[in-house]
């Protein structure tokens, strides 16, 4: 499915994001991760990397011998309590059936003081910008993709991609849900009007 293809795609700036958070890269545990190969390098020889995906086919294509890949969903992570230093989810908020439950799971598996990072593409602010991006992603890109790949389903996937962006939970609701889940230092960063990073920390032990 389109979700299966997107869920494990990498983000180029993951190493910088982890280092900015001050996490010890020699003992880093990461669950569910997006840029797996770079995360493995950051884990070093003592850390561990766990990837969670609902698709067995997607996990079979990952080809990451040092990573533990487990079938599961964000709403019911197959991970022990307080077992991760860092949780990252890339471009999958729009696919969650229960955002509150997923955030509760993220907090459960994080150790005290652990960090959460969620990446998502959101609709631009303003009707004109939204209309332009919609026309680009539902018309221009699908036509170009079909001409280049000669696969009819490519155009369908791009249209579906926009539909999921348009229906994605609003940023304000995401922030509220993160706070309801008990996270602290909740924040967000917006780049180019559509690429959004949500960050938070699980409160440190008293």
NULUMDO-153609 format. One record per atom (N, C-alpha, C): z, y, x; residue in three letters; residue number from 1; atom name; chain. Coordinates in pm, whole numbers. Layout:
N
> Z;Y;X;ala;NUM;CA;A
...
! end
This chain:
206
> 0;-119;84;unk;1;N;A
> 0;0;0;unk;1;CA;A
> 0;124;87;unk;1;C;A
> -25;238;24;unk;2;N;A
> -25;363;100;unk;2;CA;A
> 112;389;160;unk;2;C;A
> 217;359;83;unk;3;N;A
> 353;377;135;unk;3;CA;A
> 375;291;259;unk;3;C;A
> 330;165;254;unk;4;N;A
> 348;76;367;unk;4;CA;A
> 285;134;493;unk;4;C;A
> 169;196;478;unk;5;N;A
> 99;250;595;unk;5;CA;A
> 167;374;650;unk;5;C;A
> 227;454;561;unk;6;N;A
> 286;579;605;unk;6;CA;A
> 429;564;655;unk;6;C;A
> 500;465;603;unk;7;N;A
> 645;460;624;unk;7;CA;A
> 685;453;770;unk;7;C;A
> 608;381;852;unk;8;N;A
> 645;363;991;unk;8;CA;A
> 564;448;1088;unk;8;C;A
> 489;545;1036;unk;9;N;A
> 414;631;1125;unk;9;CA;A
> 509;720;1204;unk;9;C;A
> 470;754;1324;unk;10;N;A
> 558;828;1414;unk;10;CA;A
> 557;977;1391;unk;10;C;A
> 659;1041;1448;unk;11;N;A
> 664;1186;1456;unk;11;CA;A
> 672;1221;1604;unk;11;C;A
> 587;1312;1646;unk;12;N;A
> 574;1340;1789;unk;12;CA;A
> 698;1400;1852;unk;12;C;A
> 779;1468;1772;unk;13;N;A
> 893;1539;1831;unk;13;CA;A
> 1024;1466;1817;unk;13;C;A
> 1023;1337;1790;unk;14;N;A
> 1148;1264;1772;unk;14;CA;A
> 1240;1269;1893;unk;14;C;A
> 1190;1248;2017;unk;15;N;A
> 1281;1253;2131;unk;15;CA;A
> 1353;1386;2144;unk;15;C;A
> 1278;1496;2123;unk;16;N;A
> 1341;1627;2134;unk;16;CA;A
> 1448;1645;2027;unk;16;C;A
> 1420;1597;1905;unk;17;N;A
> 1517;1611;1797;unk;17;CA;A
> 1646;1536;1828;unk;17;C;A
> 1633;1415;1882;unk;18;N;A
> 1752;1336;1914;unk;18;CA;A
> 1832;1403;2024;unk;18;C;A
> 1763;1449;2127;unk;19;N;A
> 1833;1512;2239;unk;19;CA;A
> 1899;1642;2196;unk;19;C;A
> 1834;1717;2106;unk;20;N;A
> 1894;1841;2057;unk;20;CA;A
> 2024;1815;1983;unk;20;C;A
> 2035;1698;1920;unk;21;N;A
> 2156;1665;1847;unk;21;CA;A
> 2268;1622;1941;unk;21;C;A
> 2240;1605;2070;unk;22;N;A
> 2342;1569;2166;unk;22;CA;A
> 2384;1424;2162;unk;22;C;A
> 2297;1337;2110;unk;23;N;A
> 2332;1196;2102;unk;23;CA;A
> 2314;1129;2237;unk;23;C;A
> 2402;1034;2273;unk;24;N;A
> 2389;962;2400;unk;24;CA;A
> 2275;862;2393;unk;24;C;A
> 2167;889;2463;unk;25;N;A
> 2050;804;2451;unk;25;CA;A
> 2067;668;2515;unk;25;C;A
> 2172;648;2595;unk;26;N;A
> 2191;516;2654;unk;26;CA;A
> 2260;420;2559;unk;26;C;A
> 2320;473;2452;unk;27;N;A
> 2388;385;2357;unk;27;CA;A
> 2344;414;2214;unk;27;C;A
> 2222;459;2201;unk;28;N;A
> 2173;503;2071;unk;28;CA;A
> 2135;384;1983;unk;28;C;A
> 2180;388;1859;unk;29;N;A
> 2133;294;1758;unk;29;CA;A
> 2063;375;1651;unk;29;C;A
> 1950;329;1608;unk;30;N;A
> 1869;406;1515;unk;30;CA;A
> 1828;318;1398;unk;30;C;A
> 1849;364;1276;unk;31;N;A
> 1811;289;1157;unk;31;CA;A
> 1780;387;1045;unk;31;C;A
> 1687;364;961;unk;32;N;A
> 1551;320;978;unk;32;CA;A
> 1474;428;1054;unk;32;C;A
> 1390;394;1147;unk;33;N;A
> 1332;490;1239;unk;33;CA;A
> 1185;514;1210;unk;33;C;A
> 1129;621;1264;unk;34;N;A
> 989;651;1239;unk;34;CA;A
> 903;632;1362;unk;34;C;A
> 934;695;1475;unk;35;N;A
> 855;675;1595;unk;35;CA;A
> 924;571;1682;unk;35;C;A
> 894;445;1657;unk;36;N;A
> 973;336;1712;unk;36;CA;A
> 960;324;1862;unk;36;C;A
> 841;341;1916;unk;37;N;A
> 822;321;2060;unk;37;CA;A
> 898;424;2141;unk;37;C;A
> 894;550;2099;unk;38;N;A
> 968;654;2170;unk;38;CA;A
> 1118;633;2152;unk;38;C;A
> 1159;587;2034;unk;39;N;A
> 1302;562;2012;unk;39;CA;A
> 1352;450;2101;unk;39;C;A
> 1269;347;2122;unk;40;N;A
> 1308;238;2211;unk;40;CA;A
> 1333;288;2352;unk;40;C;A
> 1249;381;2399;unk;41;N;A
> 1268;437;2532;unk;41;CA;A
> 1399;513;2540;unk;41;C;A
> 1432;586;2434;unk;42;N;A
> 1556;663;2433;unk;42;CA;A
> 1679;573;2427;unk;42;C;A
> 1665;457;2365;unk;43;N;A
> 1779;365;2356;unk;43;CA;A
> 1819;309;2492;unk;43;C;A
> 1723;302;2584;unk;44;N;A
> 1754;246;2715;unk;44;CA;A
> 1782;97;2705;unk;44;C;A
> 1862;47;2798;unk;45;N;A
> 1890;-97;2802;unk;45;CA;A
> 2013;-136;2721;unk;45;C;A
> 2095;-38;2684;unk;46;N;A
> 2220;-70;2614;unk;46;CA;A
> 2215;-39;2465;unk;46;C;A
> 2123;47;2423;unk;47;N;A
> 2114;82;2282;unk;47;CA;A
> 2033;-19;2204;unk;47;C;A
> 2030;-2;2074;unk;48;N;A
> 1954;-92;1988;unk;48;CA;A
> 1879;-12;1883;unk;48;C;A
> 1768;-68;1839;unk;49;N;A
> 1682;-3;1740;unk;49;CA;A
> 1660;-99;1624;unk;49;C;A
> 1687;-53;1504;unk;50;N;A
> 1666;-134;1385;unk;50;CA;A
> 1572;-59;1292;unk;50;C;A
> 1464;-122;1253;unk;51;N;A
> 1371;-64;1158;unk;51;CA;A
> 1381;-136;1025;unk;51;C;A
> 1385;-61;917;unk;52;N;A
> 1395;-119;783;unk;52;CA;A
> 1272;-78;703;unk;52;C;A
> 1205;-176;643;unk;53;N;A
> 1085;-149;565;unk;53;CA;A
> 1077;-252;453;unk;53;C;A
> 1030;-213;334;unk;54;N;A
> 1018;-310;225;unk;54;CA;A
> 899;-404;239;unk;54;C;A
> 809;-374;332;unk;55;N;A
> 685;-450;343;unk;55;CA;A
> 686;-545;461;unk;55;C;A
> 684;-677;439;unk;56;N;A
> 673;-771;551;unk;56;CA;A
> 545;-753;630;unk;56;C;A
> 436;-719;560;unk;57;N;A
> 309;-696;629;unk;57;CA;A
> 316;-580;725;unk;57;C;A
> 386;-473;686;unk;58;N;A
> 399;-358;774;unk;58;CA;A
> 482;-392;895;unk;58;C;A
> 588;-467;877;unk;59;N;A
> 672;-506;989;unk;59;CA;A
> 597;-597;1085;unk;59;C;A
> 508;-681;1032;unk;60;N;A
> 431;-771;1116;unk;60;CA;A
> 335;-694;1206;unk;60;C;A
> 292;-576;1161;unk;61;N;A
> 201;-494;1240;unk;61;CA;A
> 272;-405;1341;unk;61;C;A
> 404;-398;1334;unk;62;N;A
> 478;-305;1420;unk;62;CA;A
> 469;-342;1568;unk;62;C;A
> 471;-470;1602;unk;63;N;A
> 458;-517;1740;unk;63;CA;A
> 561;-449;1831;unk;63;C;A
> 687;-462;1795;unk;64;N;A
> 796;-403;1873;unk;64;CA;A
> 894;-514;1909;unk;64;C;A
> 870;-584;2020;unk;65;N;A
> 953;-700;2053;unk;65;CA;A
> 1100;-668;2076;unk;65;C;A
> 1133;-546;2116;unk;66;N;A
> 1273;-511;2144;unk;66;CA;A
> 1346;-457;2022;unk;66;C;A
> 1275;-437;1914;unk;67;N;A
> 1337;-381;1793;unk;67;CA;A
> 1368;-492;1694;unk;67;C;A
> 1477;-474;1621;unk;68;N;A
> 1511;-565;1512;unk;68;CA;A
> 1455;-506;1383;unk;68;C;A
> 1358;-574;1325;unk;69;N;A
> 1295;-528;1202;unk;69;CA;A
> 1348;-611;1085;unk;69;C;A
> 1397;-541;984;unk;70;N;A
> 1457;-608;869;unk;70;CA;A
> 1392;-560;741;unk;70;C;A
> 1362;-654;652;unk;71;N;A
> 1307;-617;523;unk;71;CA;A
> 1419;-562;435;unk;71;C;A
> 1393;-449;375;unk;72;N;A
> 1495;-389;289;unk;72;CA;A
> 1448;-254;239;unk;72;C;A
> 1533;-190;162;unk;73;N;A
> 1501;-59;105;unk;73;CA;A
> 1613;39;139;unk;73;C;A
> 1579;166;133;unk;74;N;A
> 1677;269;166;unk;74;CA;A
> 1796;265;71;unk;74;C;A
> 1772;222;-52;unk;75;N;A
> 1880;219;-151;unk;75;CA;A
> 1976;101;-130;unk;75;C;A
> 1941;9;-43;unk;76;N;A
> 2028;-107;-15;unk;76;CA;A
> 2001;-153;128;unk;76;C;A
> 2048;-77;226;unk;77;N;A
> 2018;-107;365;unk;77;CA;A
> 2087;-236;410;unk;77;C;A
> 2014;-322;481;unk;78;N;A
> 2073;-446;533;unk;78;CA;A
> 2146;-422;664;unk;78;C;A
> 2237;-326;664;unk;79;N;A
> 2307;-282;785;unk;79;CA;A
> 2457;-275;757;unk;79;C;A
> 2536;-303;859;unk;80;N;A
> 2681;-300;844;unk;80;CA;A
> 2733;-157;833;unk;80;C;A
> 2850;-142;777;unk;81;N;A
> 2914;-11;770;unk;81;CA;A
> 2937;45;910;unk;81;C;A
> 2919;177;924;unk;82;N;A
> 2949;248;1049;unk;82;CA;A
> 2887;179;1170;unk;82;C;A
> 2760;143;1161;unk;83;N;A
> 2694;69;1269;unk;83;CA;A
> 2585;149;1339;unk;83;C;A
> 2556;271;1295;unk;84;N;A
> 2446;349;1353;unk;84;CA;A
> 2492;488;1395;unk;84;C;A
> 2437;534;1506;unk;85;N;A
> 2463;671;1551;unk;85;CA;A
> 2366;770;1487;unk;85;C;A
> 2249;722;1451;unk;86;N;A
> 2142;811;1407;unk;86;CA;A
> 2057;739;1303;unk;86;C;A
> 2036;802;1189;unk;87;N;A
> 1950;748;1084;unk;87;CA;A
> 1835;845;1062;unk;87;C;A
> 1715;793;1061;unk;88;N;A
> 1597;878;1041;unk;88;CA;A
> 1504;812;940;unk;88;C;A
> 1457;890;845;unk;89;N;A
> 1358;843;748;unk;89;CA;A
> 1241;939;746;unk;89;C;A
> 1121;889;763;unk;90;N;A
> 1003;975;772;unk;90;CA;A
> 911;962;653;unk;90;C;A
> 893;1071;580;unk;91;N;A
> 791;1083;476;unk;91;CA;A
> 804;975;369;unk;91;C;A
> 925;945;328;unk;92;N;A
> 946;843;226;unk;92;CA;A
> 1038;889;114;unk;92;C;A
> 1085;1014;119;unk;93;N;A
> 1169;1065;11;unk;93;CA;A
> 1100;1050;-124;unk;93;C;A
> 970;1075;-126;unk;94;N;A
> 895;1073;-251;unk;94;CA;A
> 886;933;-311;unk;94;C;A
> 916;831;-230;unk;95;N;A
> 905;693;-277;unk;95;CA;A
> 1039;633;-319;unk;95;C;A
> 1147;709;-302;unk;96;N;A
> 1279;655;-335;unk;96;CA;A
> 1299;649;-486;unk;96;C;A
> 1355;539;-533;unk;97;N;A
> 1385;528;-675;unk;97;CA;A
> 1515;599;-710;unk;97;C;A
> 1606;610;-612;unk;98;N;A
> 1736;673;-636;unk;98;CA;A
> 1779;746;-508;unk;98;C;A
> 1756;875;-503;unk;99;N;A
> 1787;954;-384;unk;99;CA;A
> 1936;953;-355;unk;99;C;A
> 2018;967;-457;unk;100;N;A
> 2163;968;-436;unk;100;CA;A
> 2212;837;-376;unk;100;C;A
> 2159;726;-425;unk;101;N;A
> 2200;596;-373;unk;101;CA;A
> 2155;578;-229;unk;101;C;A
> 2034;623;-197;unk;102;N;A
> 1984;612;-59;unk;102;CA;A
> 2070;694;36;unk;102;C;A
> 2105;816;-3;unk;103;N;A
> 2189;900;83;unk;103;CA;A
> 2328;841;100;unk;103;C;A
> 2379;780;-4;unk;104;N;A
> 2507;711;7;unk;104;CA;A
> 2499;597;107;unk;104;C;A
> 2386;526;109;unk;105;N;A
> 2366;418;205;unk;105;CA;A
> 2355;472;347;unk;105;C;A
> 2284;583;363;unk;106;N;A
> 2271;643;496;unk;106;CA;A
> 2409;679;551;unk;106;C;A
> 2491;739;466;unk;107;N;A
> 2625;778;510;unk;107;CA;A
> 2711;655;540;unk;107;C;A
> 2693;551;462;unk;108;N;A
> 2772;429;483;unk;108;CA;A
> 2746;367;620;unk;108;C;A
> 2619;361;662;unk;109;N;A
> 2586;292;787;unk;109;CA;A
> 2609;379;910;unk;109;C;A
> 2623;510;890;unk;110;N;A
> 2647;599;1004;unk;110;CA;A
> 2791;589;1052;unk;110;C;A
> 2808;596;1183;unk;111;N;A
> 2942;609;1238;unk;111;CA;A
> 2993;751;1214;unk;111;C;A
> 3124;773;1217;unk;112;N;A
> 3176;910;1206;unk;112;CA;A
> 3112;1000;1312;unk;112;C;A
> 3063;1114;1269;unk;113;N;A
> 2995;1205;1359;unk;113;CA;A
> 2847;1176;1376;unk;113;C;A
> 2798;1068;1315;unk;114;N;A
> 2657;1032;1327;unk;114;CA;A
> 2566;1130;1254;unk;114;C;A
> 2440;1130;1295;unk;115;N;A
> 2344;1228;1245;unk;115;CA;A
> 2239;1164;1153;unk;115;C;A
> 2195;1243;1056;unk;116;N;A
> 2087;1205;965;unk;116;CA;A
> 1971;1303;981;unk;116;C;A
> 1850;1249;987;unk;117;N;A
> 1729;1330;989;unk;117;CA;A
> 1630;1271;890;unk;117;C;A
> 1581;1354;799;unk;118;N;A
> 1477;1312;704;unk;118;CA;A
> 1360;1407;714;unk;118;C;A
> 1241;1352;725;unk;119;N;A
> 1119;1431;735;unk;119;CA;A
> 1038;1414;607;unk;119;C;A
> 980;1523;558;unk;120;N;A
> 900;1514;437;unk;120;CA;A
> 798;1627;433;unk;120;C;A
> 692;1604;359;unk;121;N;A
> 593;1707;330;unk;121;CA;A
> 618;1755;188;unk;121;C;A
> 633;1886;171;unk;122;N;A
> 663;1941;40;unk;122;CA;A
> 555;2039;-1;unk;122;C;A
> 548;2064;-129;unk;123;N;A
> 450;2160;-180;unk;123;CA;A
> 478;2299;-124;unk;123;C;A
> 373;2375;-93;unk;124;N;A
> 395;2512;-46;unk;124;CA;A
> 453;2599;-158;unk;124;C;A
> 518;2706;-117;unk;125;N;A
> 566;2803;-214;unk;125;CA;A
> 448;2890;-256;unk;125;C;A
> 432;2911;-383;unk;126;N;A
> 325;2997;-430;unk;126;CA;A
> 210;2918;-490;unk;126;C;A
> 157;2969;-600;unk;127;N;A
> 52;2899;-672;unk;127;CA;A
> -78;2891;-593;unk;127;C;A
> -113;2998;-522;unk;128;N;A
> -239;3001;-449;unk;128;CA;A
> -238;2898;-336;unk;128;C;A
> -129;2897;-258;unk;129;N;A
> -119;2803;-146;unk;129;CA;A
> -119;2659;-197;unk;129;C;A
> -51;2635;-309;unk;130;N;A
> -49;2500;-366;unk;130;CA;A
> -187;2459;-412;unk;130;C;A
> -259;2548;-477;unk;131;N;A
> -394;2518;-524;unk;131;CA;A
> -488;2488;-408;unk;131;C;A
> -479;2567;-302;unk;132;N;A
> -566;2545;-186;unk;132;CA;A
> -538;2410;-120;unk;132;C;A
> -410;2379;-101;unk;133;N;A
> -376;2251;-38;unk;133;CA;A
> -416;2134;-127;unk;133;C;A
> -398;2150;-257;unk;134;N;A
> -436;2043;-349;unk;134;CA;A
> -586;2018;-344;unk;134;C;A
> -666;2124;-346;unk;135;N;A
> -811;2108;-338;unk;135;CA;A
> -851;2042;-205;unk;135;C;A
> -783;2082;-99;unk;136;N;A
> -813;2027;33;unk;136;CA;A
> -784;1878;39;unk;136;C;A
> -667;1838;-13;unk;137;N;A
> -625;1699;2;unk;137;CA;A
> -684;1607;-104;unk;137;C;A
> -716;1661;-221;unk;138;N;A
> -770;1575;-327;unk;138;CA;A
> -922;1577;-333;unk;138;C;A
> -986;1674;-267;unk;139;N;A
> -1132;1684;-276;unk;139;CA;A
> -1198;1676;-139;unk;139;C;A
> -1169;1773;-51;unk;140;N;A
> -1240;1780;76;unk;140;CA;A
> -1208;1661;167;unk;140;C;A
> -1080;1634;188;unk;141;N;A
> -1041;1525;278;unk;141;CA;A
> -1087;1389;226;unk;141;C;A
> -1069;1356;98;unk;142;N;A
> -1118;1226;50;unk;142;CA;A
> -1268;1207;69;unk;142;C;A
> -1347;1312;43;unk;143;N;A
> -1492;1300;62;unk;143;CA;A
> -1525;1276;208;unk;143;C;A
> -1464;1355;297;unk;144;N;A
> -1489;1338;440;unk;144;CA;A
> -1443;1201;488;unk;144;C;A
> -1327;1157;441;unk;145;N;A
> -1275;1026;482;unk;145;CA;A
> -1367;913;438;unk;145;C;A
> -1419;924;317;unk;146;N;A
> -1508;818;267;unk;146;CA;A
> -1638;815;346;unk;146;C;A
> -1690;932;381;unk;147;N;A
> -1814;936;459;unk;147;CA;A
> -1793;879;599;unk;147;C;A
> -1677;906;658;unk;148;N;A
> -1651;862;795;unk;148;CA;A
> -1614;715;802;unk;148;C;A
> -1540;666;704;unk;149;N;A
> -1491;528;710;unk;149;CA;A
> -1574;430;629;unk;149;C;A
> -1650;483;532;unk;150;N;A
> -1732;399;443;unk;150;CA;A
> -1646;304;359;unk;150;C;A
> -1521;343;337;unk;151;N;A
> -1432;264;251;unk;151;CA;A
> -1394;348;130;unk;151;C;A
> -1425;298;12;unk;152;N;A
> -1397;374;-109;unk;152;CA;A
> -1248;396;-130;unk;152;C;A
> -1165;299;-85;unk;153;N;A
> -1021;312;-109;unk;153;CA;A
> -958;422;-26;unk;153;C;A
> -1025;466;82;unk;154;N;A
> -971;575;164;unk;154;CA;A
> -956;702;82;unk;154;C;A
> -1058;735;3;unk;155;N;A
> -1051;854;-82;unk;155;CA;A
> -939;842;-184;unk;155;C;A
> -922;723;-240;unk;156;N;A
> -815;701;-337;unk;156;CA;A
> -678;721;-275;unk;156;C;A
> -662;672;-152;unk;157;N;A
> -535;686;-83;unk;157;CA;A
> -500;831;-58;unk;157;C;A
> -599;912;-19;unk;158;N;A
> -572;1053;6;unk;158;CA;A
> -533;1126;-123;unk;158;C;A
> -598;1091;-234;unk;159;N;A
> -561;1153;-361;unk;159;CA;A
> -420;1112;-402;unk;159;C;A
> -390;986;-379;unk;160;N;A
> -255;938;-409;unk;160;CA;A
> -152;1009;-320;unk;160;C;A
> -189;1035;-197;unk;161;N;A
> -100;1104;-104;unk;161;CA;A
> -62;1241;-160;unk;161;C;A
> -160;1316;-209;unk;162;N;A
> -128;1445;-267;unk;162;CA;A
> -41;1430;-391;unk;162;C;A
> -73;1332;-475;unk;163;N;A
> 6;1313;-597;unk;163;CA;A
> 153;1290;-564;unk;163;C;A
> 181;1215;-458;unk;164;N;A
> 321;1190;-420;unk;164;CA;A
> 387;1317;-367;unk;164;C;A
> 311;1399;-296;unk;165;N;A
> 365;1527;-248;unk;165;CA;A
> 399;1617;-367;unk;165;C;A
> 308;1622;-462;unk;166;N;A
> 328;1709;-578;unk;166;CA;A
> 448;1666;-661;unk;166;C;A
> 474;1535;-665;unk;167;N;A
> 584;1483;-746;unk;167;CA;A
> 714;1469;-668;unk;167;C;A
> 713;1503;-540;unk;168;N;A
> 831;1483;-456;unk;168;CA;A
> 948;1569;-503;unk;168;C;A
> 1068;1518;-484;unk;169;N;A
> 1189;1590;-521;unk;169;CA;A
> 1193;1726;-451;unk;169;C;A
> 1235;1828;-523;unk;170;N;A
> 1239;1964;-469;unk;170;CA;A
> 1341;1975;-357;unk;170;C;A
> 1314;2059;-256;unk;171;N;A
> 1406;2075;-143;unk;171;CA;A
> 1548;2111;-185;unk;171;C;A
> 1562;2197;-285;unk;172;N;A
> 1695;2236;-330;unk;172;CA;A
> 1775;2116;-382;unk;172;C;A
> 1706;2026;-449;unk;173;N;A
> 1773;1906;-501;unk;173;CA;A
> 1810;1811;-387;unk;173;C;A
> 1727;1806;-284;unk;174;N;A
> 1759;1722;-168;unk;174;CA;A
> 1887;1771;-101;unk;174;C;A
> 1894;1902;-78;unk;175;N;A
> 2013;1961;-14;unk;175;CA;A
> 2137;1934;-98;unk;175;C;A
> 2127;1953;-229;unk;176;N;A
> 2241;1927;-317;unk;176;CA;A
> 2283;1781;-310;unk;176;C;A
> 2185;1691;-308;unk;177;N;A
> 2216;1548;-303;unk;177;CA;A
> 2283;1510;-171;unk;177;C;A
> 2241;1571;-62;unk;178;N;A
> 2303;1543;68;unk;178;CA;A
> 2449;1586;67;unk;178;C;A
> 2477;1699;7;unk;179;N;A
> 2616;1746;0;unk;179;CA;A
> 2698;1659;-93;unk;179;C;A
> 2638;1617;-205;unk;180;N;A
> 2710;1527;-297;unk;180;CA;A
> 2745;1395;-229;unk;180;C;A
> 2659;1351;-138;unk;181;N;A
> 2683;1224;-69;unk;181;CA;A
> 2796;1235;32;unk;181;C;A
> 2840;1358;62;unk;182;N;A
> 2951;1377;153;unk;182;CA;A
> 2913;1419;293;unk;182;C;A
> 2785;1453;314;unk;183;N;A
> 2743;1497;447;unk;183;CA;A
> 2789;1641;472;unk;183;C;A
> 2809;1674;599;unk;184;N;A
> 2845;1809;640;unk;184;CA;A
> 2734;1863;730;unk;184;C;A
> 2740;1993;757;unk;185;N;A
> 2639;2060;840;unk;185;CA;A
> 2499;2033;787;unk;185;C;A
> 2485;2038;656;unk;186;N;A
> 2356;2012;592;unk;186;CA;A
> 2263;2130;614;unk;186;C;A
> 2141;2103;655;unk;187;N;A
> 2045;2210;679;unk;187;CA;A
> 1903;2162;663;unk;187;C;A
> 1810;2256;669;unk;188;N;A
> 1669;2223;662;unk;188;CA;A
> 1589;2320;746;unk;188;C;A
> 1473;2273;791;unk;189;N;A
> 1383;2356;871;unk;189;CA;A
> 1243;2336;817;unk;189;C;A
> 1171;2445;796;unk;190;N;A
> 1036;2441;740;unk;190;CA;A
> 936;2490;843;unk;190;C;A
> 828;2414;860;unk;191;N;A
> 723;2451;954;unk;191;CA;A
> 589;2450;883;unk;191;C;A
> 510;2554;904;unk;192;N;A
> 376;2567;846;unk;192;CA;A
> 377;2563;693;unk;192;C;A
> 493;2592;635;unk;193;N;A
> 501;2602;490;unk;193;CA;A
> 510;2471;415;unk;193;C;A
> 491;2356;482;unk;194;N;A
> 492;2228;411;unk;194;CA;A
> 573;2119;481;unk;194;C;A
> 586;2125;613;unk;195;N;A
> 657;2020;687;unk;195;CA;A
> 805;2055;693;unk;195;C;A
> 887;1968;633;unk;196;N;A
> 1028;2001;617;unk;196;CA;A
> 1115;1895;685;unk;196;C;A
> 1217;1943;758;unk;197;N;A
> 1316;1856;820;unk;197;CA;A
> 1452;1882;755;unk;197;C;A
> 1514;1775;707;unk;198;N;A
> 1649;1784;652;unk;198;CA;A
> 1745;1720;753;unk;198;C;A
> 1850;1790;788;unk;199;N;A
> 1945;1739;886;unk;199;CA;A
> 2087;1747;830;unk;199;C;A
> 2170;1655;875;unk;200;N;A
> 2310;1655;833;unk;200;CA;A
> 2389;1566;927;unk;200;C;A
> 2520;1574;915;unk;201;N;A
> 2609;1493;997;unk;201;CA;A
> 2716;1428;907;unk;201;C;A
> 2752;1305;942;unk;202;N;A
> 2866;1243;877;unk;202;CA;A
> 2992;1298;943;unk;202;C;A
> 3088;1338;864;unk;203;N;A
> 3208;1401;918;unk;203;CA;A
> 3277;1309;1019;unk;203;C;A
> 3320;1369;1130;unk;204;N;A
> 3387;1292;1235;unk;204;CA;A
> 3522;1242;1186;unk;204;C;A
> 3567;1134;1247;unk;205;N;A
> 3697;1078;1210;unk;205;CA;A
> 3808;1176;1245;unk;205;C;A
> 3910;1179;1162;unk;206;N;A
> 4023;1272;1186;unk;206;CA;A
> 4102;1230;1308;unk;206;C;A
! end
